[in-house]
Amino acid sequence: MPFIKTDTQAEQKKIQHLIDSDPELKEYADELDIEYEFRQKLILARKQSGLTQKELSKISGLDHRAISRAENNADISPNLKTLIKYIDALGFQLDITPK
């Protein structure tokens, strides 16, 4: 449950117990975890490429705000075109693999 940050391990365990006890909430939390981890991978790829958001904006042709939203805004999911431009500008390609 990396998308939730708490001050103590006890709080983390309590929240995890509440999530685990509700199947619908668990499904939603799992989806948020996947999105959070994907956004962290985007940020890591950009940083490993040595680029700031502004530099990536110039290379990709994306608005700086679109890059910021793709990396940080859990309320707005970036569209596929944005993701492809973002990833392509870093020299990566989108690949789908089995679990």
Secondary structure, DSSP 8 states (H G I E B T S, - for coil): -TT---SSHHHHHHHHHHHHT-HHHHHHHHHHHHHHHHHHHHHHHHHHTT--HHHHHHHH---HHHHHHHHH-TTS---HHHHHHHHHHTT--------
